[in-house]
Amino acid sequence: MIDPPDLPPFTYVQLRYFLTVATQGHIGRAAELLNISQPPLSRQIQALEQALGHRLFQRTAHGVTLTAAGQTFQEQAVTLLRAAGRTAEHVDAAARGLRGRLRLGFTMYAAYGALPALVRRVSEAAPDLELSLSEVLPDAIAAQLRDGRLDAAITFPGGGGDGSHSRLLARDPLIAALPRQHPLAQGALPSLAAYAEQPFLICPRHQAPLLYDSITRYCQSAGFTPQVRLQAYLQQTLINLVAEGLGIAFVPASVSRAQLEGVVYRPLPDPPSIDQVLVWKSASPSPSLAVLLAQVAPLPDPP
């Protein structure tokens, strides 16, 4: 076992008293500034000298002057007090959530939508806060919040699991992602029924049930169920498969920011909206969660 280093043989109060006396050059004037009587101040200076084993002041008829040891100690005392002040500031900032670490999870959809602006606002409000960002599959977010691996996450409504809170961040309409050479990629906007015979690329339902069900119900409103050709977990993967001409995909509009050669995005008639929400547990131990929530600019709830 390694012994801890010896602690300095003086206190914060003694340092402050010493520097006041050193600046004033007089015990009486220093006592007045410190709002204490002269005897206890003299006793503190004597105790400091005894702890250090050296005289710090030379007493004169007109007051006190620093000895050589006192001059050196004055330089060190200033440094120590400044460090103590910074430490106190850091502790206060950590208690208020302005320092430390905040673990924020997000789905790939959020990477194109609500995440960048939220991260910018938090970084501006708390520049010393470390934001740890983790891209997480939608069906894994609830477990990571429950286990304390995440402090908050951006996902679909209901994705935080039981006992979670949520706040609406963004609302995206569905749009169609089509291969550039696809017949529906050009000309007048097609009706929804025009997609009835197209091979769909879609995220598995267990991965993102809200998105899967929204797409399915939307297609069924036009009298057809989407013919699923391939399923993939990530929207970026789906878009790459679209670029290869393997099918079409209905995706949240924010995904269109991922411009990929070979893919055309087209509006859909009266599309449903896909919401992105911030989710968190009220029992999260991170004081930085309050900082995050303060930077959220919520959208109005849907009518």
Backbone bond lengths (Angstrom), bond angles and torsions (degrees), N, CA, C in turn:
res aa  C-N    CA-C-N  psi(-1)  N-CA   C-N-CA  omega(-1)  CA-C   N-CA-C  phi
1 M - - - 1.472 - - 1.521 109.59 -
2 I 1.313 116.92 132.57 1.464 121.61 -178.20 1.520 109.04 -88.61
3 D 1.335 116.37 128.44 1.456 120.30 178.26 1.516 109.68 -70.42
4 P 1.350 116.22 141.10 1.468 118.65 177.59 1.513 110.11 -68.69
5 P 1.341 116.84 153.17 1.458 119.26 179.08 1.521 110.33 -65.41
6 D 1.347 115.54 152.91 1.455 120.34 176.81 1.522 109.91 -62.96
7 L 1.328 115.94 135.93 1.452 120.34 177.80 1.523 109.87 -79.27
8 P 1.333 118.77 150.69 1.464 120.83 178.51 1.526 110.46 -58.21
9 P 1.342 118.60 139.12 1.477 121.69 -175.29 1.522 111.97 -83.33
10 F 1.331 118.00 41.20 1.463 120.66 178.69 1.526 108.55 -154.16
11 T 1.318 115.32 164.92 1.461 121.14 -176.48 1.518 110.29 -111.94
12 Y 1.338 113.99 167.50 1.456 120.26 176.87 1.529 110.75 -59.56
13 V 1.329 116.33 -40.86 1.464 120.25 -179.70 1.518 110.48 -63.84
14 Q 1.328 116.80 -42.59 1.470 119.70 179.26 1.528 111.19 -62.46
15 L 1.325 117.23 -38.27 1.467 120.13 177.76 1.527 110.16 -62.82
16 R 1.319 115.52 -44.79 1.466 118.53 -179.18 1.525 111.18 -65.60
17 Y 1.328 116.67 -41.24 1.468 120.09 177.38 1.528 110.90 -62.67
18 F 1.336 115.90 -44.79 1.466 120.24 -178.83 1.528 110.90 -59.37
19 L 1.344 116.91 -46.80 1.463 119.72 -177.25 1.522 111.47 -66.79
20 T 1.312 117.42 -34.04 1.471 119.38 177.77 1.521 110.49 -65.93
21 V 1.334 116.29 -43.83 1.459 119.51 177.98 1.523 110.55 -64.54
22 A 1.329 116.70 -41.89 1.464 120.54 -179.17 1.525 110.57 -62.89
23 T 1.320 117.55 -37.90 1.464 121.10 -179.83 1.528 111.57 -71.74
24 Q 1.323 116.38 -41.39 1.463 120.42 -176.66 1.524 112.45 -81.45
25 G 1.323 116.45 -27.91 1.463 119.49 -177.32 1.510 112.66 68.56
26 H 1.323 116.32 21.47 1.466 119.09 -176.02 1.531 108.64 -160.75
27 I 1.337 116.61 127.96 1.461 121.37 -177.67 1.527 111.04 -63.70
28 G 1.323 116.60 -43.46 1.457 120.58 -176.75 1.517 112.13 -63.19
29 R 1.346 117.58 -48.03 1.465 120.52 -179.54 1.532 110.87 -64.47
30 A 1.338 116.21 -38.68 1.464 119.82 178.07 1.524 110.78 -63.42
31 A 1.345 116.66 -39.59 1.462 120.14 179.86 1.521 110.56 -63.03
32 E 1.335 116.63 -40.08 1.461 120.15 178.75 1.528 110.81 -62.55
33 L 1.338 116.52 -44.01 1.463 119.53 179.43 1.522 111.79 -64.09
34 L 1.317 116.37 -36.33 1.464 120.78 -178.13 1.526 112.61 -83.77
35 N 1.342 115.08 -6.73 1.464 120.89 178.68 1.530 112.02 62.26
36 I 1.321 115.36 40.40 1.459 121.59 173.89 1.514 107.64 -132.50
37 S 1.330 116.55 167.35 1.466 119.53 177.48 1.524 109.49 -80.43
38 Q 1.317 115.68 164.30 1.462 120.48 -174.10 1.528 113.20 -69.47
39 P 1.341 120.22 -41.34 1.476 119.49 -176.54 1.527 114.31 -58.28
40 P 1.353 119.78 -48.61 1.474 117.23 179.25 1.523 112.94 -64.39
41 L 1.339 117.44 -30.76 1.461 119.28 176.83 1.521 109.93 -66.30
42 S 1.338 116.78 -43.92 1.464 119.79 178.65 1.524 110.89 -62.08
43 R 1.339 117.07 -38.50 1.463 119.67 179.94 1.527 111.06 -65.97
44 Q 1.329 117.63 -37.95 1.468 120.62 178.46 1.532 111.18 -65.64
45 I 1.346 116.81 -40.34 1.466 119.90 178.21 1.524 110.08 -65.47
46 Q 1.330 116.79 -41.19 1.467 120.41 178.96 1.525 110.65 -64.67
47 A 1.342 116.37 -40.80 1.472 119.66 178.83 1.521 110.38 -64.26
48 L 1.321 117.51 -37.56 1.458 121.11 177.99 1.518 110.69 -64.99
49 E 1.310 116.92 -43.45 1.472 120.69 179.15 1.529 110.36 -63.91
50 Q 1.328 116.86 -39.99 1.464 119.79 179.03 1.530 111.04 -65.97
51 A 1.333 116.10 -40.03 1.465 119.41 179.49 1.519 111.80 -64.31
52 L 1.336 116.58 -38.22 1.462 120.76 -179.42 1.522 112.38 -82.81
53 G 1.321 116.79 -20.96 1.464 120.65 -179.85 1.515 113.71 79.10
54 H 1.331 117.15 19.49 1.471 120.65 -178.70 1.523 109.28 -145.89
55 R 1.329 115.00 148.20 1.451 120.29 172.27 1.525 108.72 -73.93
56 L 1.337 114.90 131.77 1.460 120.04 179.41 1.521 112.08 -101.43
57 F 1.321 116.23 -25.49 1.464 121.16 -178.77 1.526 110.28 -126.22
58 Q 1.309 113.46 145.36 1.460 121.14 170.76 1.528 106.71 -103.80
59 R 1.332 115.90 118.98 1.449 119.86 -179.20 1.527 109.74 -77.52
60 T 1.334 116.13 135.35 1.462 122.19 177.65 1.517 108.55 -130.03
61 A 1.317 114.95 174.62 1.462 119.57 179.92 1.521 111.77 -66.79
62 H 1.324 117.15 -23.90 1.468 120.88 -175.90 1.526 113.04 -104.69
63 G 1.332 117.34 0.74 1.452 119.86 -179.43 1.514 111.51 148.40
64 V 1.321 116.52 -134.46 1.467 121.44 -179.69 1.525 109.23 -137.32
65 T 1.328 115.15 150.17 1.463 121.81 172.33 1.518 108.59 -128.22
66 L 1.312 116.09 154.30 1.461 120.35 -179.42 1.516 111.42 -74.57
67 T 1.326 116.14 138.46 1.461 121.07 169.92 1.528 108.26 -78.92
68 A 1.317 117.16 177.45 1.466 120.00 176.48 1.514 110.25 -61.10
69 A 1.350 116.37 -41.37 1.468 119.99 177.14 1.522 110.25 -64.52
70 G 1.340 116.49 -38.71 1.452 120.47 179.21 1.514 112.97 -64.64
71 Q 1.339 117.21 -37.47 1.463 120.80 178.86 1.528 110.69 -64.20
72 T 1.332 115.94 -42.16 1.464 119.43 177.64 1.519 111.21 -66.16
73 F 1.326 115.36 -42.37 1.457 118.99 -179.34 1.526 111.26 -66.09
74 Q 1.336 117.32 -31.95 1.466 120.36 178.12 1.526 110.94 -60.59
75 E 1.337 117.05 -43.55 1.460 120.59 179.17 1.531 110.57 -61.61
76 Q 1.348 115.24 -43.45 1.455 118.88 -178.74 1.529 111.49 -69.77
77 A 1.334 116.87 -36.15 1.456 120.23 -178.90 1.521 111.26 -64.75
78 V 1.333 116.37 -40.34 1.466 119.80 177.20 1.530 110.41 -59.99
79 T 1.333 116.73 -45.75 1.466 121.33 179.40 1.520 110.89 -61.55
80 L 1.338 116.83 -43.58 1.457 120.86 -177.81 1.527 111.59 -65.85
81 L 1.317 116.65 -41.05 1.458 119.06 -179.70 1.527 111.71 -67.91
82 R 1.322 115.92 -37.68 1.464 118.36 176.48 1.521 110.67 -63.68
83 A 1.338 115.88 -42.63 1.469 119.80 178.60 1.521 110.81 -63.30
84 A 1.346 116.22 -40.29 1.465 119.64 178.33 1.523 110.74 -63.44
85 G 1.338 116.02 -39.20 1.461 119.19 178.05 1.512 112.10 -63.99
86 R 1.343 116.11 -41.90 1.470 119.00 178.48 1.525 110.55 -65.41
87 T 1.331 116.10 -38.91 1.462 119.32 178.81 1.523 110.67 -61.17
88 A 1.318 116.39 -44.02 1.465 119.85 178.83 1.520 110.90 -62.32
89 E 1.330 116.81 -40.07 1.459 120.28 178.36 1.521 111.16 -63.58
90 H 1.336 115.89 -41.53 1.461 119.86 -179.59 1.521 110.92 -66.03
91 V 1.327 116.08 -40.71 1.470 119.59 178.67 1.523 109.76 -62.87
92 D 1.322 117.14 -43.70 1.460 121.43 179.58 1.525 110.76 -63.21
93 A 1.346 116.09 -43.26 1.465 119.80 -179.88 1.528 110.99 -64.50
94 A 1.337 116.38 -39.07 1.463 119.57 178.59 1.525 110.62 -65.29
95 A 1.340 116.76 -40.91 1.462 120.02 179.29 1.519 111.60 -63.79
96 R 1.342 117.67 -30.79 1.461 121.72 179.69 1.523 112.16 -92.17
97 G 1.352 117.05 4.59 1.457 121.04 176.36 1.503 115.06 81.91
98 L 1.341 118.20 9.80 1.463 121.33 -177.88 1.520 112.33 -88.62
99 R 1.319 117.09 -11.13 1.456 122.65 173.31 1.518 107.67 -129.82
100 G 1.315 115.84 172.00 1.454 119.84 -179.16 1.514 110.51 103.05
101 R 1.317 115.73 -149.91 1.465 120.85 -173.38 1.522 110.18 -135.67
102 L 1.307 115.91 134.30 1.461 122.46 175.71 1.517 108.14 -120.86
103 R 1.331 116.25 124.30 1.470 121.68 -177.43 1.533 108.85 -99.80
104 L 1.318 115.12 111.15 1.466 121.76 -176.07 1.520 109.60 -115.47
105 G 1.323 116.12 119.77 1.456 120.71 175.45 1.527 110.42 -94.30
106 F 1.325 115.60 160.12 1.469 119.28 179.03 1.518 109.69 -158.73
107 T 1.320 115.61 152.40 1.454 120.85 172.91 1.530 108.98 -86.73
108 M 1.306 116.07 166.18 1.462 119.45 179.54 1.525 111.18 -61.53
109 Y 1.327 117.59 -32.06 1.460 120.29 178.72 1.524 109.90 -60.29
110 A 1.338 116.41 -41.65 1.461 120.65 -179.22 1.524 111.45 -66.15
111 A 1.325 117.22 -29.00 1.469 119.77 179.51 1.519 111.16 -61.66
112 Y 1.312 117.07 -28.28 1.461 121.53 178.03 1.531 111.95 -95.63
113 G 1.341 116.56 -10.89 1.450 120.06 -173.29 1.514 114.11 -117.58
114 A 1.342 116.88 -98.64 1.465 121.89 -169.16 1.517 114.06 -77.87
115 L 1.321 118.19 -24.20 1.478 120.19 -171.18 1.522 114.46 -62.32
116 P 1.341 120.73 -53.85 1.472 119.31 -172.50 1.522 113.95 -56.91
117 A 1.325 118.28 -44.92 1.461 120.34 -178.39 1.521 111.29 -66.77
118 L 1.329 117.42 -38.24 1.461 120.44 179.39 1.527 110.69 -66.07
119 V 1.317 116.89 -43.02 1.477 120.26 178.59 1.525 110.45 -62.28
120 R 1.318 116.83 -39.83 1.475 119.62 179.09 1.523 110.44 -62.26
121 R 1.331 117.31 -45.23 1.461 119.74 -178.18 1.528 111.56 -64.65
122 V 1.318 117.11 -41.45 1.463 119.94 179.37 1.525 110.30 -65.99
123 S 1.327 117.35 -40.79 1.468 121.11 -179.80 1.522 111.28 -64.18
124 E 1.321 117.13 -36.17 1.454 120.20 177.98 1.522 111.59 -71.88
125 A 1.337 117.01 -36.86 1.467 120.68 -178.50 1.525 112.04 -75.94
126 A 1.329 117.41 -32.52 1.467 121.69 -177.07 1.528 108.92 -138.59
127 P 1.342 118.00 75.73 1.469 120.49 -175.11 1.526 114.32 -63.34
128 D 1.346 117.60 -20.67 1.465 119.98 179.67 1.520 112.54 -91.77
129 L 1.318 117.66 -0.23 1.461 121.25 178.86 1.524 109.81 -83.02
130 E 1.317 116.00 129.04 1.472 120.63 177.49 1.522 109.06 -85.50
131 L 1.329 115.55 116.91 1.463 120.99 176.84 1.522 108.97 -95.49
132 S 1.310 116.72 116.80 1.456 122.03 176.84 1.521 107.95 -100.57
133 L 1.337 116.74 109.65 1.464 122.43 -174.98 1.526 110.01 -99.83
134 S 1.328 115.95 133.19 1.467 120.67 -179.85 1.525 109.40 -132.42
135 E 1.328 115.97 121.94 1.459 119.27 173.21 1.520 108.75 -78.78
136 V 1.335 116.50 123.42 1.459 122.17 -172.21 1.521 108.96 -128.91
137 L 1.323 116.73 141.05 1.458 120.02 174.58 1.524 109.03 -65.80
138 P 1.334 117.59 143.18 1.479 119.98 -172.88 1.519 114.40 -54.33
139 D 1.332 118.04 -37.48 1.465 118.84 -175.26 1.529 112.90 -78.72
140 A 1.343 117.55 -3.59 1.469 120.61 179.56 1.523 112.65 -101.12
141 I 1.326 117.40 -8.73 1.468 120.00 -173.13 1.521 111.80 -67.74
142 A 1.324 118.50 -44.25 1.462 120.82 -177.67 1.526 111.34 -57.78
143 A 1.329 116.84 -43.74 1.466 120.35 -179.15 1.519 111.46 -65.82
144 Q 1.327 117.38 -38.99 1.461 119.88 -179.01 1.527 111.54 -70.64
145 L 1.326 118.15 -33.10 1.459 120.56 173.13 1.530 110.31 -67.14
146 R 1.319 116.14 -43.63 1.466 120.60 -178.32 1.524 111.32 -64.35
147 D 1.331 117.16 -38.47 1.464 120.98 -178.11 1.522 113.32 -83.49
148 G 1.337 117.24 -2.81 1.455 119.71 179.16 1.504 114.47 80.90
149 R 1.335 117.36 12.88 1.472 119.13 177.83 1.521 111.52 -80.24
150 L 1.334 116.64 -19.32 1.459 122.57 174.84 1.520 108.81 -127.06
151 D 1.325 115.66 145.59 1.464 120.71 173.37 1.527 111.21 -89.31
152 A 1.311 116.55 -29.65 1.463 122.19 179.48 1.528 107.47 -162.39
153 A 1.332 116.12 167.87 1.459 119.76 -179.83 1.520 109.81 -156.09
154 I 1.322 115.43 154.66 1.464 122.35 173.88 1.520 107.31 -107.09
155 T 1.318 116.23 121.59 1.454 120.27 -174.85 1.529 109.06 -155.34
156 F 1.345 116.13 -161.61 1.456 121.78 177.93 1.532 109.79 -85.71
157 P 1.332 118.03 157.06 1.464 119.92 175.69 1.528 111.31 -53.92
158 G 1.323 115.76 136.39 1.458 121.06 -178.73 1.508 113.65 85.13
159 G 1.344 117.59 -4.81 1.462 120.15 -175.28 1.509 114.94 -77.77
160 G 1.341 117.55 -6.44 1.457 119.51 -179.64 1.512 114.27 -86.33
161 G 1.324 117.39 -9.39 1.457 120.32 179.59 1.516 112.23 82.36
162 D 1.339 115.36 -177.67 1.462 121.55 -177.63 1.524 110.68 -63.78
163 G 1.331 115.24 142.02 1.458 120.32 175.50 1.505 114.99 76.83
164 S 1.315 117.49 9.41 1.465 119.87 -179.32 1.523 109.90 -95.77
165 H 1.321 115.26 158.82 1.458 122.49 174.25 1.526 108.05 -109.72
166 S 1.318 116.78 158.64 1.456 119.05 -178.82 1.518 110.22 -146.05
167 R 1.324 113.78 157.34 1.464 121.40 176.24 1.525 108.18 -143.49
168 L 1.320 116.08 132.05 1.457 121.11 -177.10 1.527 110.90 -69.74
169 L 1.330 115.96 129.75 1.467 121.60 -179.47 1.519 113.14 -110.25
170 A 1.322 117.14 -40.41 1.467 120.41 -174.86 1.519 109.11 -153.84
171 R 1.312 114.68 155.10 1.469 120.92 179.63 1.525 107.54 -135.77
172 D 1.336 115.71 114.27 1.461 122.15 -175.70 1.529 110.87 -110.25
173 P 1.317 118.74 130.86 1.465 119.08 169.57 1.528 109.91 -75.29
174 L 1.306 116.02 152.53 1.463 119.52 172.60 1.524 109.36 -71.41
175 I 1.329 115.47 143.59 1.459 121.82 172.27 1.521 108.10 -132.47
176 A 1.318 116.22 165.81 1.467 121.34 179.60 1.524 109.97 -97.53
177 A 1.328 115.99 133.65 1.462 122.06 172.09 1.528 107.26 -106.83
178 L 1.348 115.72 121.54 1.467 121.22 -173.14 1.530 110.86 -127.06
179 P 1.338 117.13 147.85 1.464 118.36 170.77 1.532 110.04 -59.75
180 R 1.314 117.28 143.40 1.465 121.07 -173.61 1.533 111.60 -57.14
181 Q 1.315 118.60 -35.42 1.461 121.39 -177.62 1.533 113.19 -89.33
182 H 1.315 117.14 5.85 1.465 120.31 -177.87 1.536 109.57 -68.93
183 P 1.341 118.40 142.47 1.477 120.40 -179.63 1.529 113.34 -58.54
184 L 1.333 117.99 -31.45 1.464 120.42 -178.52 1.525 112.86 -83.30
185 A 1.343 116.21 -2.37 1.460 119.59 -177.82 1.523 111.92 -83.06
186 Q 1.307 117.46 -9.51 1.466 121.55 -176.91 1.525 110.00 -126.03
187 G 1.324 115.77 162.97 1.458 120.80 173.72 1.511 113.02 80.53
188 A 1.331 115.89 -159.01 1.462 121.65 -178.51 1.525 110.23 -63.43
189 L 1.335 115.27 149.66 1.458 119.07 179.74 1.529 109.62 -62.79
190 P 1.321 117.21 128.40 1.467 119.77 -178.51 1.523 111.41 -74.91
191 S 1.312 115.59 157.96 1.457 120.60 172.85 1.526 108.77 -73.65
192 L 1.314 115.94 165.16 1.460 119.14 177.82 1.525 110.61 -63.11
193 A 1.322 117.21 -37.11 1.471 120.73 -179.17 1.519 112.17 -62.70
194 A 1.345 117.32 -21.63 1.465 119.99 -179.77 1.516 112.10 -65.76
195 Y 1.342 117.54 -18.48 1.466 120.96 -179.64 1.526 113.14 -89.68
196 A 1.339 116.94 3.47 1.460 120.65 -171.66 1.517 113.34 -60.37
197 E 1.324 117.89 -35.44 1.470 120.60 -175.68 1.528 112.47 -98.75
198 Q 1.320 117.19 8.72 1.456 120.12 -176.23 1.535 111.29 -86.07
199 P 1.335 117.67 145.21 1.472 120.72 174.35 1.539 109.63 -75.87
200 F 1.321 115.75 124.28 1.461 120.87 -177.01 1.530 111.28 -95.40
201 L 1.319 114.80 143.25 1.458 123.39 169.63 1.523 106.25 -110.31
202 I 1.326 117.13 127.89 1.459 119.51 -169.97 1.522 110.90 -149.04
203 C 1.318 115.44 155.77 1.460 121.35 175.27 1.528 109.12 -76.21
204 P 1.331 120.19 140.55 1.469 121.43 179.35 1.531 111.40 -57.72
205 R 1.307 116.53 145.73 1.460 120.03 -176.04 1.528 112.45 -62.01
206 H 1.344 117.40 -40.76 1.466 118.83 -177.98 1.530 111.88 -64.77
207 Q 1.322 115.95 -20.52 1.460 119.89 -179.28 1.527 111.66 -81.68
208 A 1.322 117.01 -42.51 1.469 121.60 -178.89 1.527 108.14 -145.39
209 P 1.345 117.30 76.36 1.479 120.03 -174.46 1.519 113.36 -60.07
210 L 1.331 118.27 -36.56 1.462 119.27 -178.95 1.520 110.84 -63.65
211 L 1.326 117.71 -44.60 1.460 121.04 -179.88 1.523 110.54 -66.58
212 Y 1.331 116.49 -46.33 1.464 121.23 -179.10 1.529 110.37 -59.74
213 D 1.338 116.69 -47.19 1.464 120.14 -177.82 1.531 111.40 -68.42
214 S 1.326 117.46 -35.07 1.468 119.99 178.68 1.517 110.63 -63.36
215 I 1.332 116.65 -44.07 1.463 120.63 178.79 1.528 110.62 -64.35
216 T 1.343 116.16 -44.61 1.466 120.28 -177.40 1.526 111.33 -63.98
217 R 1.339 116.75 -47.38 1.472 119.67 -178.81 1.530 110.90 -65.47
218 Y 1.329 115.82 -36.45 1.467 119.74 179.25 1.529 110.13 -62.50
219 C 1.326 117.17 -45.36 1.464 120.10 178.92 1.533 110.98 -66.10
220 Q 1.324 116.00 -39.41 1.458 119.20 -179.13 1.527 111.73 -65.91
221 S 1.338 116.33 -24.91 1.466 118.67 176.65 1.522 111.43 -66.12
222 A 1.342 116.80 -19.60 1.468 121.12 177.14 1.523 111.13 -101.47
223 G 1.341 116.82 9.19 1.459 120.43 173.02 1.517 115.15 92.27
224 F 1.328 119.45 14.78 1.462 119.26 177.70 1.528 109.88 -143.50
225 T 1.319 114.57 157.02 1.469 122.19 173.16 1.524 107.46 -105.58
226 P 1.326 118.75 132.53 1.466 119.66 -176.03 1.530 112.05 -59.72
227 Q 1.330 113.98 136.21 1.460 120.45 177.54 1.538 108.13 -86.65
228 V 1.321 115.66 101.24 1.467 120.71 -174.28 1.519 109.40 -79.54
229 R 1.328 115.18 120.03 1.464 120.48 177.94 1.527 111.18 -93.73
230 L 1.344 116.90 -44.36 1.466 121.57 -179.08 1.520 108.84 -140.80
231 Q 1.329 115.30 149.32 1.451 121.38 173.28 1.527 109.26 -120.34
232 A 1.326 115.57 141.37 1.468 120.85 179.29 1.520 108.33 -145.46
233 Y 1.318 116.33 147.17 1.462 120.84 -174.93 1.524 112.99 -72.07
234 L 1.314 117.68 -37.06 1.460 120.84 -170.57 1.524 110.89 -107.15
235 Q 1.346 114.74 139.86 1.455 119.19 178.83 1.528 111.69 -62.68
236 Q 1.325 117.09 -35.37 1.460 119.30 178.27 1.523 110.94 -61.46
237 T 1.327 116.23 -37.81 1.465 119.66 176.79 1.521 110.47 -64.96
238 L 1.330 116.37 -43.53 1.465 119.58 178.89 1.528 110.91 -59.44
239 I 1.334 116.39 -43.50 1.464 119.74 -178.74 1.518 110.88 -64.90
240 N 1.312 117.89 -38.26 1.467 120.50 177.35 1.531 110.76 -65.34
241 L 1.324 116.90 -36.50 1.468 119.83 177.25 1.522 110.81 -68.66
242 V 1.335 116.49 -36.26 1.474 120.01 174.51 1.523 109.64 -60.89
243 A 1.332 117.30 -44.43 1.469 121.05 -179.34 1.523 111.82 -59.41
244 E 1.342 116.75 -28.50 1.465 120.65 179.10 1.521 112.20 -85.26
245 G 1.338 117.02 3.10 1.458 120.29 176.84 1.513 114.62 78.12
246 L 1.335 117.62 20.61 1.459 120.77 -176.05 1.525 113.00 -85.77
247 G 1.312 117.35 -7.13 1.452 120.19 178.54 1.513 110.44 160.85
248 I 1.343 115.18 -170.80 1.455 120.85 177.89 1.522 108.13 -116.54
249 A 1.330 116.75 166.90 1.464 120.78 177.94 1.517 109.44 -144.51
250 F 1.317 115.60 142.53 1.462 121.49 168.59 1.525 106.63 -98.54
251 V 1.320 116.49 122.55 1.458 120.97 -173.54 1.532 110.18 -134.14
252 P 1.339 118.73 157.86 1.472 120.17 172.58 1.523 110.78 -58.99
253 A 1.321 116.75 143.97 1.467 121.07 -173.48 1.514 113.17 -58.52
254 S 1.347 118.14 -31.03 1.464 119.60 -178.32 1.520 112.04 -63.63
255 V 1.344 117.52 -23.26 1.465 120.43 179.25 1.524 110.92 -64.10
256 S 1.342 117.25 -23.22 1.464 120.20 -178.83 1.527 112.04 -65.35
257 R 1.343 117.82 -12.84 1.463 119.78 175.34 1.523 110.89 -67.04
258 A 1.316 116.39 -19.87 1.467 120.16 175.99 1.524 108.08 -84.63
259 Q 1.310 115.75 77.34 1.458 120.46 -179.11 1.535 109.99 -66.22
260 L 1.306 115.74 125.56 1.461 121.41 -178.69 1.518 108.23 -131.65
261 E 1.315 115.71 130.95 1.461 119.91 179.44 1.532 109.44 -59.43
262 G 1.308 114.29 132.56 1.463 119.03 179.24 1.513 113.72 98.09
263 V 1.362 117.46 -0.26 1.465 120.53 -178.64 1.526 109.44 -121.46
264 V 1.325 116.39 135.31 1.462 122.98 175.90 1.531 107.42 -118.59
265 Y 1.321 116.02 133.47 1.465 121.44 176.90 1.524 109.21 -104.36
266 R 1.331 116.22 132.75 1.456 120.31 -178.87 1.527 110.29 -132.20
267 P 1.344 116.69 142.09 1.470 119.66 176.94 1.526 110.95 -63.24
268 L 1.325 115.08 155.95 1.457 122.22 175.90 1.536 109.05 -113.50
269 P 1.323 117.63 151.64 1.475 119.83 -179.93 1.535 111.63 -72.97
270 D 1.335 116.38 125.70 1.470 122.44 176.74 1.534 111.93 46.04
271 P 1.325 117.36 55.97 1.471 118.92 -174.84 1.529 111.98 -75.90
272 P 1.317 117.83 154.63 1.470 120.17 170.64 1.525 109.84 -72.70
273 S 1.314 115.96 159.96 1.458 120.94 177.82 1.528 110.02 -99.70
274 I 1.313 114.86 143.90 1.460 121.85 176.11 1.524 107.18 -109.60
275 D 1.316 116.52 116.67 1.459 120.85 -176.10 1.522 111.52 -87.90
276 Q 1.332 114.85 147.70 1.457 122.55 169.34 1.520 107.40 -115.52
277 V 1.322 116.37 129.22 1.456 120.44 -177.29 1.528 109.88 -126.77
278 L 1.321 114.68 152.17 1.455 121.01 170.43 1.523 107.07 -91.11
279 V 1.325 117.32 128.15 1.467 121.92 -179.69 1.520 109.13 -120.25
280 W 1.323 115.99 148.24 1.458 121.31 178.39 1.524 109.07 -160.03
281 K 1.330 115.18 163.42 1.462 122.13 175.75 1.520 108.59 -101.18
282 S 1.329 116.63 137.96 1.463 119.58 -179.30 1.516 111.66 -65.82
283 A 1.348 117.30 -21.47 1.462 120.82 -178.44 1.526 112.58 -87.44
284 S 1.323 118.37 7.35 1.458 120.17 179.94 1.524 110.32 -58.59
285 P 1.349 117.79 131.19 1.472 119.89 -177.52 1.526 113.44 -79.77
286 S 1.320 118.40 -6.33 1.461 120.37 -174.48 1.525 111.61 -78.12
287 P 1.353 118.68 118.73 1.469 119.56 175.11 1.519 111.86 -68.12
288 S 1.339 117.33 -16.40 1.465 120.74 179.60 1.518 112.18 -73.42
289 L 1.344 117.05 -12.25 1.463 119.51 178.15 1.524 110.15 -61.26
290 A 1.337 116.94 -37.77 1.468 120.19 178.95 1.524 110.94 -64.25
291 V 1.330 117.00 -35.39 1.466 120.99 177.11 1.522 109.82 -64.70
292 L 1.330 116.40 -43.57 1.465 120.70 178.22 1.521 110.90 -60.65
293 L 1.316 116.74 -48.03 1.463 120.10 -177.42 1.522 111.48 -64.34
294 A 1.325 116.66 -33.17 1.460 119.75 -179.89 1.521 112.11 -66.60
295 Q 1.337 116.94 -21.47 1.465 120.89 -178.38 1.515 112.78 -95.84
296 V 1.321 117.22 -1.25 1.455 120.34 179.54 1.530 108.88 -78.89
297 A 1.292 115.86 128.12 1.465 121.57 175.16 1.520 107.49 -104.13
298 P 1.337 117.88 87.71 1.469 120.58 -171.69 1.511 112.58 -67.52
299 L 1.317 115.26 147.99 1.462 121.87 172.67 1.522 108.89 -84.95
300 P 1.315 117.53 156.20 1.469 118.70 174.85 1.523 110.35 -66.18
301 D 1.302 115.74 146.09 1.456 119.35 177.14 1.528 109.84 -63.96
302 P 1.339 117.10 150.27 1.467 119.67 -179.18 1.516 110.53 -64.87
303 P 1.317 117.41 148.66 1.485 120.53 -179.96 1.528 110.47 -66.02
